Amino acid sequence: MDTIDRHIISATQTGLPLTPEPYQTLATQMGISADELMQRLQVMQDTGIIRRIAAVPNHYKLGYQHNGMTVWDIDDEFIDRLGQQVGQLDFVSHCYHRPRHLPEWPYNFFAMVHSKTEAGAAQQIQQIANLLGTHCHAQTVLYSTRILKKTGLRIGKNNVSS
């Protein structure tokens, strides 16, 4: 990573410019071509410096009032295969494996669902339960009441020029 890459990260970590051509706008601000900007972003993504470039919606403003983190106790030997399947469901926005903290927390698999209705959320959760089948030994849902965080790591301006 060089100084330009660090400036790209700093300039994009709070979002892309809200313009008709955000990459061109950003490239112009940085004094590079849009092609160079895109190539640098691709290299950073390919090397794992950044994970993805994506929109981060406010589900509540979009009408999705029933957002729940479903947590599941899944047989460890099946979690990778089942996690891939659950992660492919179009209503699951986050899906990951986490360690259990026994005896208080037996859950090792998490999947976030979003629905406009309570019945819709219940249907989504049932669909996950059906997919997990007998490999699931317990589950619960932690419903959101507000958005707590919608950001990733932030690099301060003073860390950009090093």
C-alpha positions as CSV (number, residue, x, y, z in Angstrom):
1,M,0.0,0.0,0.0
2,D,1.3,3.4,-0.9
3,T,0.2,6.9,0.0
4,I,-2.5,7.0,-2.8
5,D,-4.0,3.7,-1.5
6,R,-4.2,5.2,2.0
7,H,-5.8,8.3,0.7
8,I,-8.4,6.2,-1.2
9,I,-9.2,4.3,2.0
10,S,-9.5,7.5,4.0
11,A,-11.6,9.2,1.3
12,T,-14.1,6.3,0.9
13,Q,-14.4,5.0,4.5
14,T,-17.5,7.1,5.2
15,G,-19.0,6.5,1.7
16,L,-18.6,7.4,-1.9
17,P,-19.5,10.8,-3.1
18,L,-23.2,11.2,-3.9
19,T,-22.7,12.2,-7.5
20,P,-23.8,10.6,-10.8
21,E,-20.2,9.3,-11.3
22,P,-18.8,8.8,-7.8
23,Y,-15.6,7.0,-8.9
24,Q,-14.8,9.8,-11.4
25,T,-15.5,12.4,-8.7
26,L,-13.3,10.7,-6.3
27,A,-10.5,10.1,-8.9
28,T,-10.6,13.8,-9.8
29,Q,-10.3,14.8,-6.2
30,M,-7.3,12.6,-5.8
31,G,-5.6,13.7,-9.1
32,I,-5.7,10.2,-10.7
33,S,-7.8,8.6,-13.4
34,A,-11.0,6.7,-12.7
35,D,-9.4,3.6,-14.3
36,E,-6.4,3.9,-11.9
37,L,-8.8,4.3,-8.9
38,M,-10.8,1.2,-10.0
39,Q,-7.6,-0.8,-10.5
40,R,-6.3,0.2,-7.1
41,L,-9.6,-0.7,-5.4
42,Q,-9.6,-4.1,-7.2
43,V,-6.0,-4.8,-6.0
44,M,-6.9,-3.9,-2.4
45,Q,-9.9,-6.1,-2.6
46,D,-8.0,-9.0,-4.2
47,T,-5.3,-8.8,-1.5
48,G,-7.7,-8.5,1.4
49,I,-6.9,-4.9,2.4
50,I,-10.6,-4.2,1.8
51,R,-13.3,-6.8,1.9
52,R,-15.9,-5.2,-0.3
53,I,-17.5,-2.1,-1.7
54,A,-21.2,-2.1,-0.8
55,A,-24.2,0.0,0.1
56,V,-25.1,0.0,3.7
57,P,-28.9,0.5,3.9
58,N,-30.9,1.8,6.8
59,H,-33.4,-1.1,7.0
60,Y,-35.8,0.9,9.1
61,K,-36.1,3.7,6.6
62,L,-36.7,1.1,3.9
63,G,-39.6,-0.3,5.8
64,Y,-38.0,-3.3,7.3
65,Q,-39.1,-3.0,10.9
66,H,-38.6,-6.7,11.9
67,N,-34.8,-7.3,11.9
68,G,-33.5,-10.2,13.9
69,M,-30.2,-11.8,14.5
70,T,-31.0,-15.5,14.6
71,V,-28.6,-17.6,16.7
72,W,-28.3,-21.3,16.3
73,D,-26.5,-24.2,18.0
74,I,-25.3,-26.2,15.0
75,D,-23.2,-29.4,14.9
76,D,-19.7,-28.2,14.3
77,E,-19.0,-30.7,11.5
78,F,-21.8,-29.4,9.4
79,I,-21.5,-25.6,10.1
80,D,-19.5,-24.8,7.0
81,R,-21.8,-26.5,4.5
82,L,-25.0,-25.3,6.2
83,G,-23.6,-21.8,6.6
84,Q,-23.0,-21.6,2.9
85,Q,-26.6,-22.6,2.2
86,V,-28.1,-20.1,4.7
87,G,-25.8,-17.4,3.5
88,Q,-27.2,-17.8,0.0
89,L,-30.8,-17.1,1.1
90,D,-31.8,-13.7,-0.3
91,F,-33.2,-12.5,3.0
92,V,-30.1,-13.1,5.0
93,S,-27.7,-10.1,5.1
94,H,-25.1,-11.4,7.6
95,C,-24.2,-15.0,8.2
96,Y,-21.2,-16.2,10.3
97,H,-19.7,-18.8,12.6
98,R,-18.8,-17.7,16.1
99,P,-17.4,-19.6,19.1
100,R,-19.7,-20.8,21.8
101,H,-19.4,-19.6,25.4
102,L,-20.6,-22.5,27.4
103,P,-22.6,-23.0,29.5
104,E,-24.3,-19.5,29.1
105,W,-24.2,-19.2,25.3
106,P,-24.5,-22.4,23.3
107,Y,-24.9,-20.7,19.9
108,N,-22.2,-21.0,17.2
109,F,-24.0,-19.8,14.1
110,F,-25.6,-16.4,13.4
111,A,-27.8,-15.2,10.5
112,M,-29.4,-11.8,10.3
113,V,-32.9,-11.6,8.7
114,H,-35.0,-8.6,7.7
115,S,-38.7,-8.4,7.1
116,K,-41.4,-5.7,6.8
117,T,-43.7,-7.8,9.0
118,E,-43.5,-10.0,12.0
119,A,-45.1,-12.9,10.1
120,G,-42.5,-12.5,7.3
121,A,-39.6,-12.7,9.8
122,A,-41.2,-15.8,11.4
123,Q,-41.4,-17.4,8.0
124,Q,-37.8,-16.6,7.2
125,I,-36.6,-18.0,10.5
126,Q,-38.7,-21.2,9.9
127,Q,-37.0,-21.5,6.4
128,I,-33.6,-21.4,8.1
129,A,-34.7,-23.9,10.7
130,N,-36.0,-26.3,8.0
131,L,-32.7,-26.0,6.1
132,L,-30.7,-26.7,9.3
133,G,-32.9,-29.6,10.2
134,T,-31.6,-32.1,12.8
135,H,-28.2,-30.5,12.9
136,C,-29.7,-27.6,15.0
137,H,-30.1,-28.3,18.7
138,A,-31.3,-24.8,19.9
139,Q,-32.0,-21.4,18.5
140,T,-33.4,-18.0,19.4
141,V,-33.8,-14.6,17.8
142,L,-32.5,-11.3,19.1
143,Y,-34.7,-8.6,17.5
144,S,-33.2,-5.1,16.8
145,T,-34.8,-2.1,18.4
146,R,-32.5,0.4,16.8
147,I,-29.3,0.7,14.7
148,L,-26.3,0.7,17.0
149,K,-23.4,0.7,14.4
150,K,-23.2,0.8,10.6
151,T,-19.5,1.4,10.1
152,G,-16.3,-0.5,9.9
153,L,-12.8,0.4,11.0
154,R,-12.0,4.1,10.5
155,I,-8.4,5.2,9.8
156,G,-7.7,8.6,11.1
157,K,-6.3,11.4,8.9
158,N,-3.1,11.3,10.8
159,N,-2.5,7.7,9.8
160,V,-2.9,8.3,6.1
161,S,0.5,9.8,5.2
162,S,2.8,7.3,6.8
